[in-house]
Amino acid sequence: MGAANLDLLGGAHTHANENIEMSAERQTNLNETAHSEAQCRKRFGVRVLVVSQYLNMVMTSVVLGALFDAYLLVLRGSNTFVGTVESVRGLSALALAFPLGWAGDKWPKRLVLRYNVFLGLLAAVVLSLGIPFDNVYMIFVGSVAYAIH
């Protein structure tokens, strides 16, 4: 009888060890699944970042490049206007570089990035409306906002 009880207890220990091993395997599988989901989210974030950077560079080269200056020259017909827009845009970016850099260091990065995205989208909308309608004020404000964004 004593030997039978030892076998039963030994079997119970074996069964408990199997349950622990199965639990550990399940936990490992869950951790691997969570890790692979995090990797997918990270890859998606990288792809979004690359596409947004590409679009930002295209928009910057169109808005801040020679094509934009040629458009301003055709719009008003004077180099003085082109120089005024370019000067105000450059000086505003220069004047706001230190305060915006300080804000980027002082405030939470998430908040600063959200404001930056909002300002960039606002500038893009203003320019998208100002350029087709040849609205000088919207072009002026949009180009300055885009320069400081």
C-alpha positions in Angstrom: 0.0 0.0 0.0 2.8 2.4 0.8 4.5 1.7 -2.5 1.2 2.4 -4.3 0.9 5.7 -2.6 4.4 6.6 -3.6 3.6 5.8 -7.2 0.5 7.9 -7.1 2.5 10.8 -5.6 5.2 10.4 -8.1 2.6 10.4 -10.9 1.1 13.6 -9.4 4.5 15.2 -9.4 5.2 14.2 -13.0 1.8 15.5 -14.0 2.5 18.8 -12.2 5.9 19.1 -13.9 4.3 18.5 -17.3 1.7 21.3 -16.6 4.5 23.7 -15.6 6.4 22.9 -18.7 3.3 23.3 -20.9 2.6 26.7 -19.1 6.2 27.8 -19.8 5.9 26.8 -23.5 2.6 28.7 -23.8 4.2 31.7 -22.1 7.1 31.5 -24.5 4.7 31.3 -27.5 2.8 34.3 -26.2 6.0 36.3 -25.7 7.1 35.4 -29.2 3.7 36.4 -30.6 3.8 39.7 -28.8 7.4 40.3 -29.9 6.5 39.6 -33.6 3.5 42.0 -33.3 5.8 44.6 -31.9 8.3 44.0 -34.7 5.4 44.4 -37.3 4.4 47.7 -35.6 7.9 48.9 -35.6 8.4 48.0 -39.3 5.1 49.8 -40.1 6.3 52.9 -38.2 9.6 52.9 -40.1 7.7 52.6 -43.5 5.5 55.5 -42.5 8.5 57.5 -41.5 10.3 56.9 -44.8 7.2 57.7 -46.9 6.6 60.9 -44.9 10.2 62.0 -45.2 10.0 61.4 -48.9 6.9 63.5 -49.2 8.4 66.2 -47.0 11.5 66.4 -49.2 9.4 66.6 -52.3 7.2 69.3 -50.8 10.2 71.2 -49.5 12.0 71.1 -52.9 8.8 72.4 -54.6 7.9 75.0 -52.1 11.3 76.2 -51.1 13.2 75.6 -54.4 13.9 77.5 -57.6 10.5 76.4 -59.1 8.7 78.3 -56.3 10.9 81.4 -56.9 10.1 81.3 -60.6 6.4 81.0 -59.8 6.7 84.1 -57.5 8.5 86.0 -60.2 5.7 85.2 -62.7 3.0 86.0 -60.2 4.2 89.5 -59.3 6.7 90.2 -62.1 9.5 91.6 -59.8 12.5 90.3 -58.2 11.8 92.5 -55.2 8.7 90.4 -54.3 10.7 87.2 -54.6 13.4 88.6 -52.4 10.9 89.8 -49.9 9.2 86.4 -49.6 12.5 84.6 -49.4 13.9 87.0 -46.8 10.9 86.9 -44.5 10.9 83.1 -44.7 14.6 82.8 -44.0 14.5 85.4 -41.2 11.5 83.8 -39.5 13.2 80.4 -39.6 16.3 82.0 -38.1 14.4 83.9 -35.4 12.4 80.8 -34.4 15.3 78.3 -34.5 16.4 78.8 -30.9 13.0 79.1 -29.3 11.7 76.0 -31.1 14.9 74.1 -30.3 14.4 75.1 -26.6 10.7 73.9 -26.8 11.9 70.6 -28.3 14.2 70.0 -25.4 11.8 71.3 -22.7 8.5 69.8 -23.7 7.6 66.2 -24.3 8.7 65.0 -27.7 5.3 63.6 -28.5 3.7 67.0 -28.0 6.3 68.9 -30.0 5.9 66.4 -32.9 2.1 66.8 -32.8 2.4 70.5 -33.0 5.0 70.2 -35.8 2.7 67.9 -37.8 -0.2 70.2 -37.3 1.8 73.3 -38.4 3.2 71.4 -41.5 -0.3 70.2 -42.5 -1.7 73.7 -42.0 1.1 75.2 -44.1 0.4 72.6 -46.8 -3.3 73.4 -46.9 -2.7 77.1 -47.0 -0.2 76.7 -49.8 -2.5 74.3 -51.6 -5.3 76.8 -51.6 -3.1 79.9 -52.2 -1.1 78.7 -55.2 -4.0 77.7 -57.5 -5.9 80.9 -56.7 -2.7 83.1 -56.9 -3.5 84.5 -53.5 -0.3 86.3 -52.4 -1.2 86.5 -48.7 -1.9 82.8 -48.4 1.3 82.0 -50.3 3.3 84.3 -48.1 1.8 82.9 -44.8 2.0 79.3 -46.1 5.6 79.6 -47.2 6.7 81.1 -43.9 4.8 78.5 -41.9 6.3 75.7 -43.9 9.8 77.2 -43.4 9.4 77.2 -39.6 7.7 73.8 -39.4 
